[in-house]
Amino acid sequence: MAQALLFARNLICICIDGNEANDYQGRIYQQYDKEAISFSGIIDMLVSIDNLYDEWDFPQDALEKRHFNKEKRSGKRRDNTTLKIDSIAQKSSVQNVQNQKGEKATFFVQTKYRQDATWQGVVVLKEKDESREFQSAMDLIRIIDEVCG
């Protein structure tokens, strides 16, 4: 049942390995890179994932980020041409993130939307083979904390 989610183009795997000073440490895996992104804290994890979504331009951010410098901003795709994430997928060999496992817990996340300055999507709890919807990044954190806390 929960396995159907595991074929999304923006699927990521969050491996929680530890909990120090009431904050989680672990790794993030994505399908387009063999290397894990390490994080040392839940904020670090959220920023790293949001940076991936920005790099992929998928799911597209409903709000433009503010820039306070005059440097040229990278132009985001806002037309109906090829999705940036599809171009990345064509240039990389797609990795299977389903075989990754965290020491404390493993979560597969598919963010469907980035609206209202946050994320909405589905998370699969690997160890329980259970899926849950989340309506914000805070909801996702609550789910992680409920499983790992």
N, C-alpha and C positions, 0 to 999 in steps of 0.2 A: 504494500500500500504506500508506504512512505518512499519506497524506492523510485517511484515514477518521477519525482523531483530531480533525481540525480543526473539528468541529462540536459540541464539548462545551460545556455551558453555563458552565463555569468555566475556559474556555480563556484563557490569558494568553500574551503574546508578550514574550520577553526579548531585547532588542537590546543586544549588547555592542559598545560603540563604542571603548573604549580600555582600556589596562592601564598604570596608573601606580603606582609603588611596589609592584609585585607585587599589585595589587588592581584589580578590574574596575570600569569606569564604563559607564553606559548608560541605557537607558530600558525601562520596563515598559508594555505596552499591554494593556488589557482591553476587553472587548466593550461595556461599558456606559458608557464615557466616551471622548470624543474626545481628551482631553488625556493625554499620557504622564506617567508618574511617573518622574522622574529619580532615579538612585541613584549614589552615589559610594562604592562599596565593596560587597563581596559580602554583608556583614552588613546593610548598609542595604537591599540588594535583598531579602534573606530576610525582614526585618522588614516591609518594604512589602508583600510578597506575603502574609505571614501576616495583616497588618492587613486586606487585601482579603478574605481568607477569613473573618475574623471579622466583617467588615461584611456579607458575603453569608450568613454562617452556613452556608457550604457550601464544601468538604465539612465536615461538622460535626466539631468538635474532640472527640476521645474523652475528653480530660481537661479539667476546668474549671480556668481560670487562677486562681491565688491572688490575693486582694486584701487589702491591709493597711490600707486606710483604711475609714472608716465611711460613706463616701458611698454613695448608692443605686446599686447595680449595674444595668446595663441587662439586662433579662430576655431571655434567649435562648429561642428557640422550641425546645421539646422535646416538642411534641405532634405530631399528624398533620395539622395545617392546612397552608395554602399555604407553600411554601418562601420564605424571605426573598429569595433570589436570583431567584425567579420574579416576585416583586413588583417588584424593582428592574428586571428586564428589561421588564416591562409599562410602567413609567414612563419608560424610556429608549428611544431608538432604538438597536438593536443595531448595533455597529460591526464592520466586517470587519478583523480584526487580521492577516490573512494577507498583506497587501501591505506590511507593515512590514519593514524590513531594517536590521540593525546593520552598522556599519562593519567589525567583525571577524567577527561571527557572529550568527545568529538562531536562537532556540529557542522552540518552541511547547510549553507545559507544560500538562498536564492532571493535576492532583492528584486521585487517586481517593479517598484516605483520609488522615485525620490521626489516626494511632494511634501509641501508644508515644512521645508527645511529639515526633513528626516527621511527615514527609510520605511517601506512597507514590503512585506514579503512572507516567506515561509522558511522555517528552520526544521531540519530533521535531526533528532537526537539519535546518533548512531547506536549507542549502547541500548537504547530502549526501542529502536525502530519505530519511532513515533514522530509525527510531524505536528508543528504548531504554527499558527500565523502570528506575525508581529505587526503592530501598527506604527512602531517608532523604534529608533535605535535604543531608546530606554526600555521598551518591551523586550527587545533582544537581550539586553543586559540582564533584565530580571529573569529571563528564562535560563541564561547561563548561570546566574547566581543561584537559582533554585536547584539546578542540577549539581553544581560544584560547591556550593556554599555550605 
